[in-house]
């Protein structure tokens, strides 16, 4: 998850915790991030313009990636919360049922937004998915090399060097506004 998305999600949680006497507020807070209408209207008109088209595309890519990241992680965290709430149902049936219903309603809205993002921006979403896959592969390499070092199959110094290189690749990936596939050779080059 990108740092900016994490801050936004933390802020939504804090806002919800500040309003414990009302309905869940976190979704109302997050809903506004999807609707940056100025950017969306401009991007549709100017995306193919020769001089500012690439700039608009980068802005749109960054916006769609951020919205997707926020809502995807909101959905994952909400699903975890739903599982925990199911376990607490026996303690307070009425309140837990109300929160469960509200959370499920919010999740349906999130799913709809994510489907609309996929349908409305298929090219951008292809690149976003590619970045997510690349990030996942790099994180798996990180875990793998850490395991090798822990099991004594790799010395700590070499593991530290490999970890630095993987962290650098992950940082570059997060900054990249135009995702390009990494070749397996590039991933394995430093190992």
Buried (B, 14 or more C-beta within 10 A) or exposed (E): BBEEBEEBBEEBBEBBEEBEEEEBBBBBBBBEBBEBEEBBEBBEEBBEEEEEEEEBBEBBBBBBBBBBBBBBBBBEBBEEEBEEBEEEBEEEEEEBEEBBEEBEEBBEBBEEBBEEBBEEBEEBBEBBEBBBEBBEBBEEBBEBBBEBBEEEEBEEEBBEBBBEBBEEBBEEBBEBEEBEEBEEEEBEEBB
